[in-house]
Amino acid sequence: MNISSYTYIARDVTMHGGELTVCGSAVTVRTIVERTQLGETPEQIVEAYPVLMLVQVHAALGYYYDHTEEIYHYIRENREALW
């Protein structure tokens, strides 16, 4: 599957170094995945980011489940950048 199969997910090389984001926002798929890994529900993520709709959060998680290694790459990159 390519990114065009995901209506709510986009890649803009001028944002977050080309990392995938939710359309119409600056929220990355990585951010949504990391928040769920911390125990947040999709509904809580929407509360934290009112710019998002629940369907967008679910689309981001769907992308993650289809492309786990790609998103883990972004998670690792981000953690390494913090060091």
N, CA, C and O atoms as a Maestro MAE file, in Angstrom:
{
 s_m_m2io_version
 :::
 2.0.0
}

f_m_ct {
 s_m_title
 :::
 protein
 m_atom[332] {
  # First column is atom index #
  i_m_mmod_type
  r_m_x_coord
  r_m_y_coord
  r_m_z_coord
  i_m_residue_number
  s_m_chain_name
  s_m_pdb_residue_name
  s_m_pdb_atom_name
  i_m_atomic_number
  :::
  1 25 0.846 -1.197 0.000 1 A "MET " " N  " 7
  2 3 0.000 0.000 0.000 1 A "MET " " CA " 6
  3 2 0.878 1.242 0.000 1 A "MET " " C  " 6
  4 15 1.904 1.292 0.678 1 A "MET " " O  " 8
  5 25 0.472 2.220 -0.750 2 A "ASN " " N  " 7
  6 3 1.223 3.470 -0.722 2 A "ASN " " CA " 6
  7 2 0.449 4.520 0.061 2 A "ASN " " C  " 6
  8 15 -0.697 4.301 0.455 2 A "ASN " " O  " 8
  9 25 1.080 5.640 0.275 3 A "ILE " " N  " 7
  10 3 0.476 6.669 1.122 3 A "ILE " " CA " 6
  11 2 -0.840 7.212 0.560 3 A "ILE " " C  " 6
  12 15 -1.688 7.658 1.333 3 A "ILE " " O  " 8
  13 25 -1.032 7.188 -0.742 4 A "SER " " N  " 7
  14 3 -2.269 7.705 -1.323 4 A "SER " " CA " 6
  15 2 -3.477 6.860 -0.926 4 A "SER " " C  " 6
  16 15 -4.615 7.285 -1.124 4 A "SER " " O  " 8
  17 25 -3.250 5.685 -0.377 5 A "SER " " N  " 7
  18 3 -4.336 4.834 0.108 5 A "SER " " CA " 6
  19 2 -4.883 5.329 1.444 5 A "SER " " C  " 6
  20 15 -5.916 4.844 1.905 5 A "SER " " O  " 8
  21 25 -4.213 6.274 2.058 6 A "TYR " " N  " 7
  22 3 -4.591 6.780 3.373 6 A "TYR " " CA " 6
  23 2 -5.066 8.222 3.246 6 A "TYR " " C  " 6
  24 15 -4.260 9.148 3.155 6 A "TYR " " O  " 8
  25 25 -6.372 8.398 3.240 7 A "THR " " N  " 7
  26 3 -6.992 9.695 2.990 7 A "THR " " CA " 6
  27 2 -6.518 10.787 3.942 7 A "THR " " C  " 6
  28 15 -6.355 11.935 3.526 7 A "THR " " O  " 8
  29 25 -6.298 10.459 5.190 8 A "TYR " " N  " 7
  30 3 -6.006 11.476 6.196 8 A "TYR " " CA " 6
  31 2 -4.531 11.632 6.534 8 A "TYR " " C  " 6
  32 15 -4.184 12.364 7.460 8 A "TYR " " O  " 8
  33 25 -3.664 10.956 5.799 9 A "ILE " " N  " 7
  34 3 -2.230 10.980 6.097 9 A "ILE " " CA " 6
  35 2 -1.479 11.593 4.917 9 A "ILE " " C  " 6
  36 15 -1.768 11.296 3.758 9 A "ILE " " O  " 8
  37 25 -0.510 12.453 5.232 10 A "ALA " " N  " 7
  38 3 0.259 13.109 4.165 10 A "ALA " " CA " 6
  39 2 1.727 13.208 4.550 10 A "ALA " " C  " 6
  40 15 2.096 13.133 5.722 10 A "ALA " " O  " 8
  41 25 2.544 13.377 3.531 11 A "ARG " " N  " 7
  42 3 3.972 13.613 3.740 11 A "ARG " " CA " 6
  43 2 4.300 14.942 3.068 11 A "ARG " " C  " 6
  44 15 4.125 15.102 1.860 11 A "ARG " " O  " 8
  45 25 4.772 15.878 3.857 12 A "ASP " " N  " 7
  46 3 5.184 17.180 3.343 12 A "ASP " " CA " 6
  47 2 6.650 17.349 3.711 12 A "ASP " " C  " 6
  48 15 6.994 17.437 4.889 12 A "ASP " " O  " 8
  49 25 7.506 17.392 2.710 13 A "VAL " " N  " 7
  50 3 8.952 17.446 2.982 13 A "VAL " " CA " 6
  51 2 9.360 18.717 3.717 13 A "VAL " " C  " 6
  52 15 10.462 18.785 4.262 13 A "VAL " " O  " 8
  53 25 8.491 19.726 3.743 14 A "THR " " N  " 7
  54 3 8.821 20.965 4.445 14 A "THR " " CA " 6
  55 2 8.404 20.933 5.917 14 A "THR " " C  " 6
  56 15 8.702 21.863 6.667 14 A "THR " " O  " 8
  57 25 7.714 19.863 6.331 15 A "MET " " N  " 7
  58 3 7.268 19.745 7.730 15 A "MET " " CA " 6
  59 2 7.912 18.535 8.384 15 A "MET " " C  " 6
  60 15 7.899 17.443 7.816 15 A "MET " " O  " 8
  61 25 8.465 18.715 9.550 16 A "HIS " " N  " 7
  62 3 9.006 17.614 10.354 16 A "HIS " " CA " 6
  63 2 9.954 16.724 9.554 16 A "HIS " " C  " 6
  64 15 9.975 15.508 9.742 16 A "HIS " " O  " 8
  65 25 10.723 17.319 8.678 17 A "GLY " " N  " 7
  66 3 11.696 16.559 7.904 17 A "GLY " " CA " 6
  67 2 11.082 15.508 6.995 17 A "GLY " " C  " 6
  68 15 11.718 14.500 6.688 17 A "GLY " " O  " 8
  69 25 9.846 15.739 6.562 18 A "GLY " " N  " 7
  70 3 9.184 14.788 5.674 18 A "GLY " " CA " 6
  71 2 8.467 13.668 6.395 18 A "GLY " " C  " 6
  72 15 7.970 12.730 5.772 18 A "GLY " " O  " 8
  73 25 8.415 13.773 7.714 19 A "GLU " " N  " 7
  74 3 7.710 12.754 8.496 19 A "GLU " " CA " 6
  75 2 6.212 12.842 8.211 19 A "GLU " " C  " 6
  76 15 5.691 13.923 7.938 19 A "GLU " " O  " 8
  77 25 5.537 11.728 8.273 20 A "LEU " " N  " 7
  78 3 4.110 11.681 7.986 20 A "LEU " " CA " 6
  79 2 3.314 12.450 9.025 20 A "LEU " " C  " 6
  80 15 3.568 12.347 10.225 20 A "LEU " " O  " 8
  81 25 2.349 13.221 8.548 21 A "THR " " N  " 7
  82 3 1.482 13.975 9.437 21 A "THR " " CA " 6
  83 2 0.023 13.706 9.092 21 A "THR " " C  " 6
  84 15 -0.294 13.159 8.036 21 A "THR " " O  " 8
  85 25 -0.848 14.101 10.002 22 A "VAL " " N  " 7
  86 3 -2.273 14.036 9.754 22 A "VAL " " CA " 6
  87 2 -2.638 15.270 8.938 22 A "VAL " " C  " 6
  88 15 -2.279 16.390 9.303 22 A "VAL " " O  " 8
  89 25 -3.352 15.065 7.834 23 A "CYS " " N  " 7
  90 3 -3.725 16.170 6.942 23 A "CYS " " CA " 6
  91 2 -4.407 17.294 7.718 23 A "CYS " " C  " 6
  92 15 -5.237 17.048 8.593 23 A "CYS " " O  " 8
  93 25 -4.047 18.514 7.384 24 A "GLY " " N  " 7
  94 3 -4.653 19.685 8.008 24 A "GLY " " CA " 6
  95 2 -4.113 19.990 9.386 24 A "GLY " " C  " 6
  96 15 -4.663 20.830 10.098 24 A "GLY " " O  " 8
  97 25 -3.041 19.315 9.771 25 A "SER " " N  " 7
  98 3 -2.454 19.556 11.081 25 A "SER " " CA " 6
  99 2 -0.945 19.391 10.988 25 A "SER " " C  " 6
  100 15 -0.404 19.003 9.953 25 A "SER " " O  " 8
  101 25 -0.286 19.695 12.087 26 A "ALA " " N  " 7
  102 3 1.157 19.450 12.172 26 A "ALA " " CA " 6
  103 2 1.440 18.255 13.064 26 A "ALA " " C  " 6
  104 15 2.585 18.029 13.454 26 A "ALA " " O  " 8
  105 25 0.408 17.488 13.389 27 A "VAL " " N  " 7
  106 3 0.547 16.335 14.270 27 A "VAL " " CA " 6
  107 2 1.059 15.149 13.459 27 A "VAL " " C  " 6
  108 15 0.476 14.781 12.440 27 A "VAL " " O  " 8
  109 25 2.151 14.561 13.922 28 A "THR " " N  " 7
  110 3 2.738 13.437 13.194 28 A "THR " " CA " 6
  111 2 2.057 12.123 13.578 28 A "THR " " C  " 6
  112 15 1.482 11.984 14.657 28 A "THR " " O  " 8
  113 25 2.143 11.181 12.666 29 A "VAL " " N  " 7
  114 3 1.674 9.828 12.964 29 A "VAL " " CA " 6
  115 2 2.458 9.288 14.156 29 A "VAL " " C  " 6
  116 15 1.897 8.614 15.020 29 A "VAL " " O  " 8
  117 25 3.737 9.580 14.199 30 A "ARG " " N  " 7
  118 3 4.586 9.144 15.321 30 A "ARG " " CA " 6
  119 2 4.030 9.635 16.653 30 A "ARG " " C  " 6
  120 15 3.990 8.877 17.622 30 A "ARG " " O  " 8
  121 25 3.606 10.882 16.710 31 A "THR " " N  " 7
  122 3 3.070 11.447 17.949 31 A "THR " " CA " 6
  123 2 1.852 10.655 18.408 31 A "THR " " C  " 6
  124 15 1.722 10.331 19.589 31 A "THR " " O  " 8
  125 25 0.974 10.349 17.482 32 A "ILE " " N  " 7
  126 3 -0.233 9.598 17.827 32 A "ILE " " CA " 6
  127 2 0.137 8.201 18.324 32 A "ILE " " C  " 6
  128 15 -0.418 7.726 19.315 32 A "ILE " " O  " 8
  129 25 1.054 7.555 17.651 33 A "VAL " " N  " 7
  130 3 1.484 6.218 18.054 33 A "VAL " " CA " 6
  131 2 2.120 6.268 19.444 33 A "VAL " " C  " 6
  132 15 1.799 5.445 20.302 33 A "VAL " " O  " 8
  133 25 3.006 7.214 19.668 34 A "GLU " " N  " 7
  134 3 3.675 7.291 20.970 34 A "GLU " " CA " 6
  135 2 2.684 7.571 22.092 34 A "GLU " " C  " 6
  136 15 2.826 7.035 23.191 34 A "GLU " " O  " 8
  137 25 1.692 8.396 21.829 35 A "ARG " " N  " 7
  138 3 0.695 8.681 22.866 35 A "ARG " " CA " 6
  139 2 -0.138 7.447 23.184 35 A "ARG " " C  " 6
  140 15 -0.493 7.220 24.341 35 A "ARG " " O  " 8
  141 25 -0.454 6.642 22.159 36 A "THR " " N  " 7
  142 3 -1.201 5.410 22.441 36 A "THR " " CA " 6
  143 2 -0.324 4.425 23.208 36 A "THR " " C  " 6
  144 15 -0.813 3.682 24.059 36 A "THR " " O  " 8
  145 25 0.968 4.423 22.904 37 A "GLN " " N  " 7
  146 3 1.880 3.545 23.644 37 A "GLN " " CA " 6
  147 2 1.999 3.951 25.114 37 A "GLN " " C  " 6
  148 15 2.336 3.133 25.970 37 A "GLN " " O  " 8
  149 25 1.721 5.208 25.388 38 A "LEU " " N  " 7
  150 3 1.716 5.699 26.772 38 A "LEU " " CA " 6
  151 2 0.374 5.450 27.466 38 A "LEU " " C  " 6
  152 15 0.199 5.776 28.640 38 A "LEU " " O  " 8
  153 25 -0.570 4.866 26.720 39 A "GLY " " N  " 7
  154 3 -1.847 4.496 27.327 39 A "GLY " " CA " 6
  155 2 -3.024 5.382 26.987 39 A "GLY " " C  " 6
  156 15 -4.128 5.146 27.477 39 A "GLY " " O  " 8
  157 25 -2.820 6.395 26.162 40 A "GLU " " N  " 7
  158 3 -3.933 7.266 25.794 40 A "GLU " " CA " 6
  159 2 -4.836 6.584 24.771 40 A "GLU " " C  " 6
  160 15 -4.373 5.830 23.916 40 A "GLU " " O  " 8
  161 25 -6.111 6.860 24.875 41 A "THR " " N  " 7
  162 3 -7.071 6.358 23.896 41 A "THR " " CA " 6
  163 2 -7.158 7.343 22.730 41 A "THR " " C  " 6
  164 15 -6.759 8.499 22.871 41 A "THR " " O  " 8
  165 25 -7.665 6.906 21.599 42 A "PRO " " N  " 7
  166 3 -7.865 7.852 20.496 42 A "PRO " " CA " 6
  167 2 -8.725 9.056 20.906 42 A "PRO " " C  " 6
  168 15 -8.477 10.176 20.458 42 A "PRO " " O  " 8
  169 25 -9.721 8.829 21.746 43 A "GLU " " N  " 7
  170 3 -10.571 9.936 22.211 43 A "GLU " " CA " 6
  171 2 -9.770 10.940 23.035 43 A "GLU " " C  " 6
  172 15 -9.984 12.147 22.914 43 A "GLU " " O  " 8
  173 25 -8.860 10.464 23.862 44 A "GLN " " N  " 7
  174 3 -8.019 11.361 24.652 44 A "GLN " " CA " 6
  175 2 -7.066 12.147 23.768 44 A "GLN " " C  " 6
  176 15 -6.764 13.306 24.051 44 A "GLN " " O  " 8
  177 25 -6.596 11.526 22.709 45 A "ILE " " N  " 7
  178 3 -5.711 12.232 21.774 45 A "ILE " " CA " 6
  179 2 -6.467 13.358 21.091 45 A "ILE " " C  " 6
  180 15 -5.923 14.448 20.910 45 A "ILE " " O  " 8
  181 25 -7.709 13.112 20.710 46 A "VAL " " N  " 7
  182 3 -8.529 14.165 20.086 46 A "VAL " " CA " 6
  183 2 -8.761 15.299 21.077 46 A "VAL " " C  " 6
  184 15 -8.764 16.467 20.688 46 A "VAL " " O  " 8
  185 25 -8.953 14.973 22.340 47 A "GLU " " N  " 7
  186 3 -9.105 16.014 23.363 47 A "GLU " " CA " 6
  187 2 -7.833 16.847 23.479 47 A "GLU " " C  " 6
  188 15 -7.898 18.065 23.643 47 A "GLU " " O  " 8
  189 25 -6.685 16.196 23.394 48 A "ALA " " N  " 7
  190 3 -5.401 16.888 23.523 48 A "ALA " " CA " 6
  191 2 -5.073 17.719 22.281 48 A "ALA " " C  " 6
  192 15 -4.383 18.734 22.369 48 A "ALA " " O  " 8
  193 25 -5.570 17.281 21.134 49 A "TYR " " N  " 7
  194 3 -5.319 17.965 19.853 49 A "TYR " " CA " 6
  195 2 -6.664 18.244 19.180 49 A "TYR " " C  " 6
  196 15 -7.075 17.495 18.293 49 A "TYR " " O  " 8
  197 25 -7.346 19.301 19.585 50 A "PRO " " N  " 7
  198 3 -8.681 19.584 19.044 50 A "PRO " " CA " 6
  199 2 -8.720 19.769 17.522 50 A "PRO " " C  " 6
  200 15 -9.797 19.721 16.927 50 A "PRO " " O  " 8
  201 25 -7.580 19.977 16.895 51 A "VAL " " N  " 7
  202 3 -7.525 20.108 15.447 51 A "VAL " " CA " 6
  203 2 -7.799 18.763 14.767 51 A "VAL " " C  " 6
  204 15 -8.128 18.718 13.582 51 A "VAL " " O  " 8
  205 25 -7.663 17.672 15.519 52 A "LEU " " N  " 7
  206 3 -7.858 16.337 14.955 52 A "LEU " " CA " 6
  207 2 -9.292 15.851 15.125 52 A "LEU " " C  " 6
  208 15 -9.988 16.210 16.075 52 A "LEU " " O  " 8
  209 25 -9.711 15.018 14.166 53 A "MET " " N  " 7
  210 3 -10.968 14.296 14.274 53 A "MET " " CA " 6
  211 2 -10.627 12.851 14.624 53 A "MET " " C  " 6
  212 15 -9.533 12.371 14.325 53 A "MET " " O  " 8
  213 25 -11.565 12.172 15.253 54 A "LEU " " N  " 7
  214 3 -11.336 10.790 15.660 54 A "LEU " " CA " 6
  215 2 -10.964 9.910 14.472 54 A "LEU " " C  " 6
  216 15 -10.103 9.039 14.595 54 A "LEU " " O  " 8
  217 25 -11.593 10.124 13.346 55 A "VAL " " N  " 7
  218 3 -11.290 9.321 12.160 55 A "VAL " " CA " 6
  219 2 -9.836 9.512 11.717 55 A "VAL " " C  " 6
  220 15 -9.227 8.581 11.190 55 A "VAL " " O  " 8
  221 25 -9.282 10.694 11.923 56 A "GLN " " N  " 7
  222 3 -7.892 10.944 11.562 56 A "GLN " " CA " 6
  223 2 -6.934 10.181 12.482 56 A "GLN " " C  " 6
  224 15 -5.919 9.651 12.031 56 A "GLN " " O  " 8
  225 25 -7.263 10.134 13.752 57 A "VAL " " N  " 7
  226 3 -6.434 9.387 14.695 57 A "VAL " " CA " 6
  227 2 -6.458 7.904 14.326 57 A "VAL " " C  " 6
  228 15 -5.419 7.243 14.320 57 A "VAL " " O  " 8
  229 25 -7.630 7.396 14.024 58 A "HIS " " N  " 7
  230 3 -7.729 5.991 13.626 58 A "HIS " " CA " 6
  231 2 -6.993 5.735 12.311 58 A "HIS " " C  " 6
  232 15 -6.396 4.673 12.136 58 A "HIS " " O  " 8
  233 25 -7.030 6.682 11.399 59 A "ALA " " N  " 7
  234 3 -6.291 6.526 10.133 59 A "ALA " " CA " 6
  235 2 -4.789 6.491 10.398 59 A "ALA " " C  " 6
  236 15 -4.067 5.703 9.785 59 A "ALA " " O  " 8
  237 25 -4.320 7.335 11.301 60 A "ALA " " N  " 7
  238 3 -2.894 7.342 11.650 60 A "ALA " " CA " 6
  239 2 -2.494 6.003 12.257 60 A "ALA " " C  " 6
  240 15 -1.432 5.470 11.938 60 A "ALA " " O  " 8
  241 25 -3.329 5.462 13.121 61 A "LEU " " N  " 7
  242 3 -3.030 4.167 13.724 61 A "LEU " " CA " 6
  243 2 -3.094 3.057 12.676 61 A "LEU " " C  " 6
  244 15 -2.302 2.116 12.716 61 A "LEU " " O  " 8
  245 25 -4.027 3.166 11.748 62 A "GLY " " N  " 7
  246 3 -4.097 2.192 10.662 62 A "GLY " " CA " 6
  247 2 -2.838 2.214 9.818 62 A "GLY " " C  " 6
  248 15 -2.313 1.167 9.440 62 A "GLY " " O  " 8
  249 25 -2.353 3.421 9.524 63 A "TYR " " N  " 7
  250 3 -1.103 3.533 8.765 63 A "TYR " " CA " 6
  251 2 0.031 2.872 9.546 63 A "TYR " " C  " 6
  252 15 0.833 2.124 8.988 63 A "TYR " " O  " 8
  253 25 0.082 3.156 10.823 64 A "TYR " " N  " 7
  254 3 1.124 2.570 11.672 64 A "TYR " " CA " 6
  255 2 1.083 1.037 11.632 64 A "TYR " " C  " 6
  256 15 2.123 0.393 11.491 64 A "TYR " " O  " 8
  257 25 -0.104 0.459 11.755 65 A "TYR " " N  " 7
  258 3 -0.205 -1.004 11.761 65 A "TYR " " CA " 6
  259 2 0.223 -1.609 10.425 65 A "TYR " " C  " 6
  260 15 0.716 -2.736 10.382 65 A "TYR " " O  " 8
  261 25 0.038 -0.868 9.345 66 A "ASP " " N  " 7
  262 3 0.471 -1.335 8.028 66 A "ASP " " CA " 6
  263 2 1.945 -1.060 7.748 66 A "ASP " " C  " 6
  264 15 2.541 -1.698 6.880 66 A "ASP " " O  " 8
  265 25 2.540 -0.109 8.482 67 A "HIS " " N  " 7
  266 3 3.918 0.326 8.226 67 A "HIS " " CA " 6
  267 2 4.688 0.492 9.539 67 A "HIS " " C  " 6
  268 15 5.329 1.517 9.768 67 A "HIS " " O  " 8
  269 25 4.618 -0.505 10.376 68 A "THR " " N  " 7
  270 3 5.196 -0.431 11.720 68 A "THR " " CA " 6
  271 2 6.680 -0.072 11.700 68 A "THR " " C  " 6
  272 15 7.118 0.792 12.460 68 A "THR " " O  " 8
  273 25 7.442 -0.717 10.850 69 A "GLU " " N  " 7
  274 3 8.886 -0.469 10.838 69 A "GLU " " CA " 6
  275 2 9.206 0.977 10.451 69 A "GLU " " C  " 6
  276 15 10.120 1.580 11.012 69 A "GLU " " O  " 8
  277 25 8.464 1.528 9.502 70 A "GLU " " N  " 7
  278 3 8.686 2.924 9.099 70 A "GLU " " CA " 6
  279 2 8.449 3.868 10.270 70 A "GLU " " C  " 6
  280 15 9.246 4.778 10.498 70 A "GLU " " O  " 8
  281 25 7.374 3.668 11.009 71 A "ILE " " N  " 7
  282 3 7.067 4.555 12.133 71 A "ILE " " CA " 6
  283 2 8.071 4.347 13.258 71 A "ILE " " C  " 6
  284 15 8.477 5.315 13.902 71 A "ILE " " O  " 8
  285 25 8.480 3.107 13.510 72 A "TYR " " N  " 7
  286 3 9.511 2.867 14.519 72 A "TYR " " CA " 6
  287 2 10.818 3.564 14.152 72 A "TYR " " C  " 6
  288 15 11.557 4.011 15.028 72 A "TYR " " O  " 8
  289 25 11.094 3.653 12.870 73 A "HIS " " N  " 7
  290 3 12.274 4.396 12.415 73 A "HIS " " CA " 6
  291 2 12.184 5.850 12.875 73 A "HIS " " C  " 6
  292 15 13.160 6.395 13.390 73 A "HIS " " O  " 8
  293 25 11.029 6.479 12.695 74 A "TYR " " N  " 7
  294 3 10.850 7.869 13.134 74 A "TYR " " CA " 6
  295 2 10.941 7.981 14.656 74 A "TYR " " C  " 6
  296 15 11.496 8.950 15.176 74 A "TYR " " O  " 8
  297 25 10.404 7.004 15.362 75 A "ILE " " N  " 7
  298 3 10.472 7.019 16.826 75 A "ILE " " CA " 6
  299 2 11.936 6.948 17.272 75 A "ILE " " C  " 6
  300 15 12.360 7.708 18.143 75 A "ILE " " O  " 8
  301 25 12.697 6.045 16.680 76 A "ARG " " N  " 7
  302 3 14.130 5.920 17.021 76 A "ARG " " CA " 6
  303 2 14.890 7.203 16.686 76 A "ARG " " C  " 6
  304 15 15.698 7.677 17.485 76 A "ARG " " O  " 8
  305 25 14.629 7.760 15.509 77 A "GLU " " N  " 7
  306 3 15.299 9.012 15.101 77 A "GLU " " CA " 6
  307 2 15.031 10.117 16.108 77 A "GLU " " C  " 6
  308 15 15.942 10.842 16.506 77 A "GLU " " O  " 8
  309 25 13.783 10.238 16.514 78 A "ASN " " N  " 7
  310 3 13.401 11.288 17.445 78 A "ASN " " CA " 6
  311 2 14.081 11.097 18.799 78 A "ASN " " C  " 6
  312 15 14.558 12.059 19.402 78 A "ASN " " O  " 8
  313 25 14.121 9.862 19.268 79 A "ARG " " N  " 7
  314 3 14.774 9.589 20.561 79 A "ARG " " CA " 6
  315 2 16.269 9.870 20.484 79 A "ARG " " C  " 6
  316 15 16.850 10.413 21.424 79 A "ARG " " O  " 8
  317 25 16.892 9.504 19.371 80 A "GLU " " N  " 7
  318 3 18.319 9.764 19.208 80 A "GLU " " CA " 6
  319 2 18.601 11.263 19.154 80 A "GLU " " C  " 6
  320 15 19.623 11.724 19.660 80 A "GLU " " O  " 8
  321 25 17.702 12.015 18.545 81 A "ALA " " N  " 7
  322 3 17.874 13.467 18.461 81 A "ALA " " CA " 6
  323 2 17.810 14.121 19.841 81 A "ALA " " C  " 6
  324 15 18.426 15.161 20.072 81 A "ALA " " O  " 8
  325 25 17.066 13.507 20.746 82 A "LEU " " N  " 7
  326 3 16.957 14.044 22.098 82 A "LEU " " CA " 6
  327 2 18.237 13.871 22.896 82 A "LEU " " C  " 6
  328 15 18.499 14.629 23.830 82 A "LEU " " O  " 8
  329 25 19.038 12.869 22.529 83 A "TRP " " N  " 7
  330 3 20.298 12.629 23.237 83 A "TRP " " CA " 6
  331 2 21.292 13.666 22.839 83 A "TRP " " C  " 6
  332 15 22.425 13.652 23.318 83 A "TRP " " O  " 8
  :::
 }
 m_bond[331] {
  # First column is bond index #
  i_m_from
  i_m_to
  i_m_order
  :::
  1 1 2 1
  2 2 3 1
  3 3 4 2
  4 3 5 1
  5 5 6 1
  6 6 7 1
  7 7 8 2
  8 7 9 1
  9 9 10 1
  10 10 11 1
  11 11 12 2
  12 11 13 1
  13 13 14 1
  14 14 15 1
  15 15 16 2
  16 15 17 1
  17 17 18 1
  18 18 19 1
  19 19 20 2
  20 19 21 1
  21 21 22 1
  22 22 23 1
  23 23 24 2
  24 23 25 1
  25 25 26 1
  26 26 27 1
  27 27 28 2
  28 27 29 1
  29 29 30 1
  30 30 31 1
  31 31 32 2
  32 31 33 1
  33 33 34 1
  34 34 35 1
  35 35 36 2
  36 35 37 1
  37 37 38 1
  38 38 39 1
  39 39 40 2
  40 39 41 1
  41 41 42 1
  42 42 43 1
  43 43 44 2
  44 43 45 1
  45 45 46 1
  46 46 47 1
  47 47 48 2
  48 47 49 1
  49 49 50 1
  50 50 51 1
  51 51 52 2
  52 51 53 1
  53 53 54 1
  54 54 55 1
  55 55 56 2
  56 55 57 1
  57 57 58 1
  58 58 59 1
  59 59 60 2
  60 59 61 1
  61 61 62 1
  62 62 63 1
  63 63 64 2
  64 63 65 1
  65 65 66 1
  66 66 67 1
  67 67 68 2
  68 67 69 1
  69 69 70 1
  70 70 71 1
  71 71 72 2
  72 71 73 1
  73 73 74 1
  74 74 75 1
  75 75 76 2
  76 75 77 1
  77 77 78 1
  78 78 79 1
  79 79 80 2
  80 79 81 1
  81 81 82 1
  82 82 83 1
  83 83 84 2
  84 83 85 1
  85 85 86 1
  86 86 87 1
  87 87 88 2
  88 87 89 1
  89 89 90 1
  90 90 91 1
  91 91 92 2
  92 91 93 1
  93 93 94 1
  94 94 95 1
  95 95 96 2
  96 95 97 1
  97 97 98 1
  98 98 99 1
  99 99 100 2
  100 99 101 1
  101 101 102 1
  102 102 103 1
  103 103 104 2
  104 103 105 1
  105 105 106 1
  106 106 107 1
  107 107 108 2
  108 107 109 1
  109 109 110 1
  110 110 111 1
  111 111 112 2
  112 111 113 1
  113 113 114 1
  114 114 115 1
  115 115 116 2
  116 115 117 1
  117 117 118 1
  118 118 119 1
  119 119 120 2
  120 119 121 1
  121 121 122 1
  122 122 123 1
  123 123 124 2
  124 123 125 1
  125 125 126 1
  126 126 127 1
  127 127 128 2
  128 127 129 1
  129 129 130 1
  130 130 131 1
  131 131 132 2
  132 131 133 1
  133 133 134 1
  134 134 135 1
  135 135 136 2
  136 135 137 1
  137 137 138 1
  138 138 139 1
  139 139 140 2
  140 139 141 1
  141 141 142 1
  142 142 143 1
  143 143 144 2
  144 143 145 1
  145 145 146 1
  146 146 147 1
  147 147 148 2
  148 147 149 1
  149 149 150 1
  150 150 151 1
  151 151 152 2
  152 151 153 1
  153 153 154 1
  154 154 155 1
  155 155 156 2
  156 155 157 1
  157 157 158 1
  158 158 159 1
  159 159 160 2
  160 159 161 1
  161 161 162 1
  162 162 163 1
  163 163 164 2
  164 163 165 1
  165 165 166 1
  166 166 167 1
  167 167 168 2
  168 167 169 1
  169 169 170 1
  170 170 171 1
  171 171 172 2
  172 171 173 1
  173 173 174 1
  174 174 175 1
  175 175 176 2
  176 175 177 1
  177 177 178 1
  178 178 179 1
  179 179 180 2
  180 179 181 1
  181 181 182 1
  182 182 183 1
  183 183 184 2
  184 183 185 1
  185 185 186 1
  186 186 187 1
  187 187 188 2
  188 187 189 1
  189 189 190 1
  190 190 191 1
  191 191 192 2
  192 191 193 1
  193 193 194 1
  194 194 195 1
  195 195 196 2
  196 195 197 1
  197 197 198 1
  198 198 199 1
  199 199 200 2
  200 199 201 1
  201 201 202 1
  202 202 203 1
  203 203 204 2
  204 203 205 1
  205 205 206 1
  206 206 207 1
  207 207 208 2
  208 207 209 1
  209 209 210 1
  210 210 211 1
  211 211 212 2
  212 211 213 1
  213 213 214 1
  214 214 215 1
  215 215 216 2
  216 215 217 1
  217 217 218 1
  218 218 219 1
  219 219 220 2
  220 219 221 1
  221 221 222 1
  222 222 223 1
  223 223 224 2
  224 223 225 1
  225 225 226 1
  226 226 227 1
  227 227 228 2
  228 227 229 1
  229 229 230 1
  230 230 231 1
  231 231 232 2
  232 231 233 1
  233 233 234 1
  234 234 235 1
  235 235 236 2
  236 235 237 1
  237 237 238 1
  238 238 239 1
  239 239 240 2
  240 239 241 1
  241 241 242 1
  242 242 243 1
  243 243 244 2
  244 243 245 1
  245 245 246 1
  246 246 247 1
  247 247 248 2
  248 247 249 1
  249 249 250 1
  250 250 251 1
  251 251 252 2
  252 251 253 1
  253 253 254 1
  254 254 255 1
  255 255 256 2
  256 255 257 1
  257 257 258 1
  258 258 259 1
  259 259 260 2
  260 259 261 1
  261 261 262 1
  262 262 263 1
  263 263 264 2
  264 263 265 1
  265 265 266 1
  266 266 267 1
  267 267 268 2
  268 267 269 1
  269 269 270 1
  270 270 271 1
  271 271 272 2
  272 271 273 1
  273 273 274 1
  274 274 275 1
  275 275 276 2
  276 275 277 1
  277 277 278 1
  278 278 279 1
  279 279 280 2
  280 279 281 1
  281 281 282 1
  282 282 283 1
  283 283 284 2
  284 283 285 1
  285 285 286 1
  286 286 287 1
  287 287 288 2
  288 287 289 1
  289 289 290 1
  290 290 291 1
  291 291 292 2
  292 291 293 1
  293 293 294 1
  294 294 295 1
  295 295 296 2
  296 295 297 1
  297 297 298 1
  298 298 299 1
  299 299 300 2
  300 299 301 1
  301 301 302 1
  302 302 303 1
  303 303 304 2
  304 303 305 1
  305 305 306 1
  306 306 307 1
  307 307 308 2
  308 307 309 1
  309 309 310 1
  310 310 311 1
  311 311 312 2
  312 311 313 1
  313 313 314 1
  314 314 315 1
  315 315 316 2
  316 315 317 1
  317 317 318 1
  318 318 319 1
  319 319 320 2
  320 319 321 1
  321 321 322 1
  322 322 323 1
  323 323 324 2
  324 323 325 1
  325 325 326 1
  326 326 327 1
  327 327 328 2
  328 327 329 1
  329 329 330 1
  330 330 331 1
  331 331 332 2
  :::
 }
}
